[in-house]
Amino acid sequence: MAEVQVQEKGGKGGKVRSKKQNTRVDMTPMVDLGFLLITFFMFTTTFSKPNVMDLGLPAKPKEDQPKPPPTEIKLSNSISLLLGKDNKIFWHQQDPTSLTDQNLNETTYDREGIRKIIEKAKAGAADQTKFTVIIKPTDDAVYKNFVDILDEMAITKSEQYGVTDVKPWEKAIYDRKVGNNGAAAAPATK
């Protein structure tokens, strides 16, 4: 613990002076206590668990099973959402021949924006039981916006939705709409 060290000086006669005492504090027990506290708090702390979103994906078909026919979704029973850059979202209910800059509509992620549009499209669907939301994130979209759209699917109770790539005809209109004149061309496939 603490020690007092006394130094004796040999001297001859003269005044008697008080002896200087040097004190030294041993820090070893303090360091031991520090490590004990660190280990105690490490073992008693509950670590935060990561939040995981459940994403239901279809089962992978077996090789010996025939491929199912492609699913055809009618335009009257669907809405397409394009997630863009700078927190922008665009929507349409058009086919490749009728989509233009004017009917690729922009909205917001709040309750007065995309939520109202999904509810309106669902109410106007020819068969509401088959209403499908098609989510198409662009290369410029951020993950937060994708999660926000999945949250909107739960809020609006849209049980049928799919995530797919942006089609080239949609990408061309999107680029014109947001001003991506120098957008990189899509790589050619062999």
C-alpha positions as CSV (number, residue, x, y, z in Angstrom):
1,M,0.0,0.0,0.0
2,A,1.4,3.4,0.9
3,E,4.9,3.5,2.2
4,V,6.9,6.2,3.8
5,Q,10.6,6.1,3.0
6,V,12.9,7.9,5.3
7,Q,16.3,8.9,4.2
8,E,19.0,9.4,6.8
9,K,21.8,11.8,6.2
10,G,24.9,11.6,8.2
11,G,26.0,15.0,9.3
12,K,28.0,16.7,12.0
13,G,26.5,18.9,14.5
14,G,24.7,22.1,13.7
15,K,21.1,22.7,13.5
16,V,18.6,19.9,13.8
17,R,16.4,19.9,10.8
18,S,13.3,17.9,10.4
19,K,13.8,15.0,8.2
20,K,12.1,15.1,4.7
21,Q,9.8,12.2,4.2
22,N,9.1,10.9,0.6
23,T,5.8,9.2,0.1
24,R,5.0,6.8,-2.6
25,V,1.6,5.4,-3.4
26,D,1.4,1.9,-4.9
27,M,-1.1,2.0,-7.8
28,T,-1.2,-1.8,-8.3
29,P,-4.4,-2.3,-6.3
30,M,-6.1,0.6,-8.2
31,V,-5.3,-1.0,-11.5
32,D,-6.6,-4.4,-10.3
33,L,-9.8,-2.7,-9.2
34,G,-10.1,-1.0,-12.6
35,F,-9.8,-4.3,-14.4
36,L,-12.3,-6.0,-12.1
37,L,-14.8,-3.2,-12.8
38,I,-14.3,-3.4,-16.5
39,T,-14.8,-7.2,-16.6
40,F,-17.8,-6.9,-14.2
41,F,-19.6,-4.5,-16.5
42,M,-18.7,-6.4,-19.6
43,F,-20.3,-9.6,-18.3
44,T,-23.4,-7.9,-16.9
45,T,-24.2,-5.7,-19.9
46,T,-26.8,-6.9,-22.4
47,F,-25.7,-6.3,-25.9
48,S,-28.2,-4.8,-28.3
49,K,-29.7,-7.4,-30.6
50,P,-29.8,-6.4,-34.3
51,N,-33.2,-5.6,-35.8
52,V,-34.0,-8.0,-38.6
53,M,-36.7,-7.6,-41.1
54,D,-38.5,-10.7,-42.2
55,L,-38.7,-10.9,-46.0
56,G,-40.7,-13.7,-47.4
57,L,-39.0,-15.1,-50.5
58,P,-40.4,-17.8,-52.7
59,A,-39.0,-21.3,-52.4
60,K,-36.4,-22.2,-55.0
61,P,-37.8,-24.7,-57.4
62,K,-36.1,-28.1,-57.7
63,E,-34.3,-29.0,-60.9
64,D,-36.6,-31.8,-61.8
65,Q,-39.8,-29.7,-61.5
66,P,-41.0,-27.7,-64.6
67,K,-40.8,-23.9,-64.3
68,P,-44.1,-22.2,-63.6
69,P,-45.5,-20.0,-66.3
70,P,-44.6,-16.3,-66.0
71,T,-47.1,-14.4,-63.9
72,E,-49.0,-11.9,-65.9
73,I,-50.3,-8.9,-63.9
74,K,-52.9,-6.7,-65.5
75,L,-52.3,-2.9,-65.4
76,S,-55.7,-2.3,-63.8
77,N,-54.6,-4.5,-60.9
78,S,-51.2,-3.1,-60.3
79,I,-49.1,0.0,-59.6
80,S,-45.4,0.3,-60.3
81,L,-43.2,2.3,-57.9
82,L,-39.7,3.5,-59.0
83,L,-37.4,4.4,-56.1
84,G,-35.1,7.1,-57.3
85,K,-32.2,9.2,-56.0
86,D,-32.5,12.1,-53.5
87,N,-35.4,10.4,-51.7
88,K,-37.7,10.7,-54.8
89,I,-40.3,8.1,-55.7
90,F,-42.2,7.8,-59.0
91,W,-45.2,5.8,-59.8
92,H,-47.2,4.8,-62.9
93,Q,-49.9,2.4,-64.1
94,Q,-48.8,2.4,-67.8
95,D,-47.5,-0.1,-70.3
96,P,-44.3,0.4,-72.4
97,T,-46.1,2.2,-75.2
98,S,-48.1,4.7,-73.1
99,L,-45.5,5.7,-70.5
100,T,-44.3,9.3,-70.9
101,D,-42.7,12.0,-68.9
102,Q,-46.1,13.4,-68.1
103,N,-47.6,10.2,-66.6
104,L,-44.6,9.1,-64.6
105,N,-45.7,10.8,-61.5
106,E,-43.6,11.9,-58.6
107,T,-44.7,11.8,-54.9
108,T,-43.3,11.7,-51.4
109,Y,-42.8,9.0,-48.8
110,D,-45.2,10.4,-46.2
111,R,-48.8,9.5,-45.5
112,E,-50.2,12.1,-47.8
113,G,-47.9,10.9,-50.6
114,I,-47.3,7.3,-51.5
115,R,-49.8,5.9,-48.9
116,K,-52.7,7.8,-50.5
117,I,-51.6,6.8,-54.0
118,I,-51.4,3.1,-53.1
119,E,-54.8,3.2,-51.3
120,K,-56.4,5.0,-54.3
121,A,-54.9,2.6,-56.8
122,K,-56.1,-0.4,-54.7
123,A,-59.6,1.1,-54.5
124,G,-59.7,1.6,-58.3
125,A,-58.4,-1.9,-59.1
126,A,-60.5,-4.2,-61.3
127,D,-60.0,-7.1,-58.8
128,Q,-58.8,-5.9,-55.4
129,T,-57.9,-9.4,-54.3
130,K,-55.3,-9.5,-57.0
131,F,-54.0,-5.9,-56.6
132,T,-50.2,-6.0,-56.8
133,V,-47.6,-3.4,-56.0
134,I,-44.4,-3.7,-58.1
135,I,-41.4,-2.1,-56.4
136,K,-38.5,-1.2,-58.7
137,P,-35.5,0.4,-57.0
138,T,-33.1,2.2,-59.3
139,D,-29.3,2.1,-58.9
140,D,-29.6,5.6,-57.3
141,A,-32.0,4.4,-54.6
142,V,-30.9,4.1,-50.9
143,Y,-31.7,1.2,-48.6
144,K,-33.7,3.5,-46.2
145,N,-36.2,4.3,-49.0
146,F,-36.7,0.6,-49.8
147,V,-37.4,-0.2,-46.1
148,D,-39.9,2.7,-46.0
149,I,-41.8,1.2,-49.0
150,L,-41.9,-2.2,-47.3
151,D,-43.3,-0.4,-44.3
152,E,-45.9,1.2,-46.5
153,M,-46.9,-2.3,-47.8
154,A,-47.6,-3.4,-44.2
155,I,-49.5,-0.1,-43.3
156,T,-51.7,-0.2,-46.4
157,K,-52.2,-4.0,-46.0
158,S,-50.9,-4.6,-49.5
159,E,-50.1,-8.3,-49.2
160,Q,-49.2,-8.9,-52.8
161,Y,-46.1,-7.0,-53.9
162,G,-42.9,-7.8,-55.8
163,V,-39.4,-6.4,-56.1
164,T,-37.9,-6.4,-59.6
165,D,-35.5,-4.5,-61.8
166,V,-36.4,-1.3,-63.6
167,K,-37.2,-2.1,-67.2
168,P,-35.1,-0.3,-69.9
169,W,-38.2,1.7,-71.2
170,E,-38.9,2.8,-67.6
171,K,-35.2,3.7,-67.1
172,A,-35.2,5.9,-70.2
173,I,-38.3,7.9,-69.0
174,Y,-36.9,8.0,-65.4
175,D,-33.6,9.4,-66.7
176,R,-35.3,12.1,-68.7
177,K,-37.6,13.0,-65.7
178,V,-34.7,13.4,-63.2
179,G,-32.3,14.9,-65.7
180,N,-29.8,12.0,-66.0
181,N,-28.8,13.0,-69.5
182,G,-25.3,11.6,-69.0
183,A,-26.5,8.3,-67.6
184,A,-24.3,5.3,-68.3
185,A,-25.7,3.0,-70.9
186,A,-26.8,-0.4,-69.7
187,P,-24.1,-3.1,-70.4
188,A,-24.8,-5.3,-73.4
189,T,-25.7,-8.9,-72.7
190,K,-24.5,-11.8,-74.7
